[in-house]
């Protein structure tokens, strides 16, 4: 939100500088993002009036004007603007003036005619990005007065970054209240008396959703002049608040929104059919908004409708079919209270964010509507004329928000803030904040005002005391914390150790959103039920991830689209799954690799990464735990059916998955290279086997190599598991060092070469003992795996 400092000071004007005011607001929890001048730097510009005008003798588009600038004689100024005319009052830059961009005005000749200055547009003065002609001033603008002084341009625009709980400060009045409290001053409120009723015409108003719209006010204003010019003072206040002038009717509603914090809307009454109804939308009902966006509604959307159709999205944006224009003569002015619970999230669902939705989502004072509609009526009648009809009001008192009293204990203040505040100071702060204070023996019973939706518990009241009293005024105390160091179990591996290992192996850690696009979630895990957010940030972040692969794939694609052809990413985080009707969070470790196996170098021939490279990374991780794992061929919807492995614990419990991205998914997501992925359950991964000391044998070990012929579908791990199941005491290790297919091996089979390492602690193994062990192992392999010793 941005606001003019001069406008703010018209309500409350403490004797402090702009810098001190900004510091004061920030330290009170209303953070100021920036302070900018209200206008670009220029000098020597005065209010001028065109007294006469003649056609330039040598140029069709130029006029030779006589302009009064407050001097004894008018100045001759040549102008080419299309809207220059006799009687027009404009900003005139005199000789010697300096305009934005260090543009100096000098005496000049334009096609032979002397020009002693320049008539200016908003763009030339740095007041607008573009302009269609000269800047037209009010007819009563005093000729010869310095233009900066006339528009009070020596002003600052203060931009605040308000937290969602401070909706009460989304207006000039709200900020003025805060400044007055901080400086212990009184402040002026906007006065809006009851406007005389000049006719009795009214529209019927029906509220079918009182829980969503507990209060609705409206009135007809007839015979308005929609072509009237919005006063320059109002245009300037709107401009300095980041809004452009859109005509007097819309300008007034925007102005009251900024002034009081109450959104309003004007309908062209002649475009309405029958009365006004506030209701829930019908399924697939459509409405065309003011930005020409056509949206399809559902039954969760609140609309303003007439007897024929939905006219506006309540609390968010009006509709195009009932919008005012230059021909509008009768308007229906709407001013309502919409409950935050029913507006929150609706705007984002349709890709919208408006000044109205921003305020209604956070909470608008439910007692403000009568004053706001009177204020808006007053301004419309003053600017555009017309006559106001009676106010039609529909209120469901039971549905209006009720402010519950909050009890504040006197002793709790000192405990929390470290300082004892006088009772008189406490009461004064809360009363200045608009709260009702009742003193009791051990504290205060406080009722928050209607505009403070954020005061609900005792801690909220203490926070108010702290920020108004001043955080800098609170004593500095050292915290005394007694704690005991707990024992760190050796049976659990630290996840940071795993991260270090992956970084050492060339990975980079990624952090992605827990919210993902439903489309990619469905593609990666189509069989998993998704968990949708009720209030998503955007449609691309609408569901909770059930796998970390969604974010990693998106991150990898982002990098490959920017010429990063070797990507290695890992992430630790939560996935969210539904089980037995409840949502469960599960800690996961996931990784992704693609591109070349090694960085570009001269020592290794370039090759693409493959399944066994990422499998080696997984094995390295589990080597840290000392626990064995098994890789079992399996099927996963996101992975290649021939390059997918389920990672199992020795107890056959699923730890995770490993494999190559399915070719269809690879094409769908836009990758042009193979992508390999893994995902592991952190809780199972980090279980660590505690090392146990075993004495070293003083006798030599013996190695025997075997070449076995097995069927193609027999995996290496199955062979190793079979051998280890023999329980041969002398067998220390088994390693596969070669796999051969080709000449000498029949089709459908393969030759697997493996080494057996044997050793005992009591003696050197003899040849006969070794041969006996090998013979028993070969018999076991033949019986279990149909493995034959290769000739």
NORQUI-V391261 format. One record per residue. SS is DSSP state (~ for helix, > for strand, _ for the rest). PHI is phi in whole degrees, 0 to 359 (NA if undefined). Layout:
# NORQUI-V391261
ss;phi
SS;PHI
SS;PHI
This chain:
# NORQUI-V391261
ss;phi
_;NA
>;235
>;212
>;282
~;297
~;296
~;296
~;299
~;288
_;290
_;264
_;210
_;231
_;292
_;277
_;225
_;284
~;300
~;298
~;292
~;296
~;296
~;297
~;296
~;295
~;296
~;289
_;269
_;94
_;253
>;295
>;266
>;280
>;201
>;229
>;236
>;295
_;288
_;212
_;296
_;284
_;206
>;210
>;80
>;254
>;234
>;283
>;239
>;226
>;281
>;272
>;208
>;207
>;229
>;291
_;294
_;295
_;240
_;210
_;292
_;265
_;254
>;235
>;261
>;248
>;258
>;238
>;279
_;230
_;90
_;260
_;297
_;241
_;293
>;260
>;272
>;228
>;273
>;223
_;245
_;289
_;287
_;260
_;289
_;200
_;293
_;92
_;287
>;256
>;215
>;284
>;241
>;268
>;275
>;300
>;98
>;294
>;237
>;263
_;308
_;86
_;58
>;271
>;262
_;270
_;234
_;296
>;214
>;239
>;246
_;54
_;91
>;257
>;289
>;228
_;253
>;160
>;208
>;271
_;248
_;259
_;299
_;295
_;292
_;264
_;74
_;263
_;206
_;287
_;212
_;203
_;260
_;174
_;295
_;282
_;268
_;260
_;297
_;296
_;265
_;297
_;287
_;294
_;92
_;286
>;304
~;295
~;297
~;290
~;299
_;262
_;51
_;280
_;280
_;228
>;240
>;258
>;260
>;254
>;247
>;249
_;278
_;286
_;302
_;281
_;254
~;296
~;294
~;258
_;273
_;200
~;294
~;298
~;297
~;293
~;298
~;300
~;295
~;298
~;296
~;296
~;294
~;253
_;53
_;235
_;275
_;221
_;267
_;265
_;288
_;269
_;221
_;284
_;288
_;282
_;301
>;275
_;255
_;205
_;250
_;289
_;205
_;260
_;288
>;237
>;234
>;246
_;269
_;232
_;296
_;292
_;264
_;226
_;290
>;218
>;221
>;239
>;204
>;205
>;269
>;238
>;257
_;61
_;277
_;255
_;291
_;269
_;299
_;266
_;296
_;306
~;298
~;296
~;287
~;301
~;292
~;295
~;294
~;300
~;287
_;261
_;89
_;243
_;262
_;288
_;236
_;108
~;299
~;292
~;289
~;300
~;296
~;296
~;294
~;295
~;293
~;301
~;287
~;287
~;252
_;88
_;252
_;292
>;226
>;212
>;246
>;256
>;285
~;297
~;287
~;264
_;268
_;247
_;80
_;270
>;255
>;231
>;260
>;212
>;282
_;292
_;273
_;301
_;66
_;291
>;245
>;215
>;262
>;278
_;299
_;272
_;70
_;279
>;265
>;239
>;262
_;263
_;231
_;285
_;269
_;265
>;268
>;231
>;259
>;227
_;255
_;288
_;253
_;200
>;287
>;256
>;205
>;271
_;304
_;75
_;236
>;201
_;283
>;256
~;289
~;291
~;240
_;287
_;281
_;213
_;294
_;266
_;295
_;241
_;232
>;238
>;253
>;267
>;253
>;214
>;222
>;247
_;249
_;292
~;302
~;299
~;266
~;258
_;303
_;86
~;293
~;297
~;295
~;300
_;260
_;72
_;240
_;206
_;240
~;299
~;292
~;298
~;301
~;276
~;295
~;297
~;267
_;118
_;249
_;302
_;285
_;256
_;269
~;296
~;296
~;293
~;292
~;290
~;292
~;296
~;295
~;298
~;303
~;291
~;297
~;296
~;294
~;266
~;251
_;74
_;99
>;234
>;267
_;265
_;291
_;278
>;263
>;235
>;237
>;229
_;253
~;301
~;293
~;267
_;290
_;295
_;250
_;276
_;273
>;295
>;238
>;266
>;246
>;280
~;297
~;292
~;293
~;298
~;293
~;297
~;278
~;260
_;78
_;214
_;268
_;262
_;297
~;302
~;296
~;292
~;300
~;296
~;296
~;299
~;292
~;293
~;293
_;280
_;88
_;265
>;268
>;243
>;239
>;282
>;229
_;299
_;247
>;167
>;223
>;261
>;236
>;251
_;292
_;284
_;297
_;271
_;251
_;281
_;263
_;259
_;227
_;228
~;299
~;298
~;296
~;292
~;295
~;299
~;298
~;298
~;297
~;286
~;283
~;296
_;112
~;301
~;290
~;270
_;283
_;291
_;272
_;232
_;276
_;284
_;257
_;232
_;266
_;216
_;245
_;281
_;275
_;284
_;268
_;285
_;277
_;275
>;235
_;280
_;288
~;298
~;296
~;293
~;294
~;299
~;300
~;299
~;295
~;297
~;298
_;267
_;98
_;276
>;236
>;281
_;244
_;232
_;240
_;293
_;284
>;265
>;225
_;287
~;299
~;296
~;287
~;297
~;295
~;291
~;280
_;225
_;294
_;272
_;266
_;289
_;273
>;249
>;274
_;277
_;285
_;224
_;291
_;296
_;203
~;294
~;279
~;228
_;260
>;229
>;277
_;287
_;258
_;208
_;287
~;298
~;303
~;291
~;293
~;296
~;294
~;294
~;295
~;296
~;300
~;287
~;294
_;289
_;240
_;63
_;264
_;268
_;231
>;237
>;224
>;234
>;220
>;210
>;248
>;178
>;259
>;246
>;235
>;230
>;264
>;217
_;58
_;81
>;245
>;269
>;242
>;256
>;226
>;285
>;228
>;238
>;229
>;216
>;215
>;223
>;201
_;93
>;287
_;291
_;231
_;296
_;302
_;200
_;260
_;278
_;230
_;290
_;293
_;209
>;283
_;293
_;228
~;303
~;284
~;295
~;286
~;296
~;295
~;296
~;296
~;297
~;295
~;296
~;286
~;296
~;292
~;272
_;77
_;259
_;279
>;223
>;233
>;253
>;243
>;301
_;206
_;239
_;221
_;299
_;266
>;243
>;300
>;298
>;261
>;225
>;226
>;227
>;269
>;265
>;241
>;280
_;303
_;270
_;68
_;271
>;292
>;258
>;174
>;225
>;214
>;169
>;264
>;303
_;302
~;304
~;296
~;290
~;302
~;289
~;298
~;279
_;100
_;279
_;245
_;211
_;291
>;237
>;245
>;226
>;216
>;211
>;231
>;285
~;299
~;298
~;280
~;298
_;275
>;293
_;244
_;274
_;287
_;298
_;239
_;291
_;224
_;294
_;275
_;285
_;270
_;258
_;290
_;271
>;234
>;244
>;232
>;258
>;234
>;244
>;248
>;263
>;227
>;293
_;299
_;276
_;277
_;274
~;299
~;294
~;294
~;297
~;296
~;297
~;297
~;296
~;291
_;288
_;291
_;61
_;289
_;296
_;280
>;284
>;260
>;201
>;227
>;225
>;265
>;240
>;198
>;229
>;233
_;227
_;149
_;302
_;93
_;238
_;296
_;296
_;91
>;234
>;212
>;255
>;246
>;263
>;221
>;248
>;248
>;254
>;235
_;192
_;231
_;270
_;256
_;196
_;275
_;294
_;272
~;300
~;293
~;293
~;294
~;298
~;295
~;297
~;297
~;297
~;295
~;293
~;296
~;297
~;298
~;294
~;294
~;289
~;271
~;243
_;56
_;268
>;244
>;289
_;286
_;292
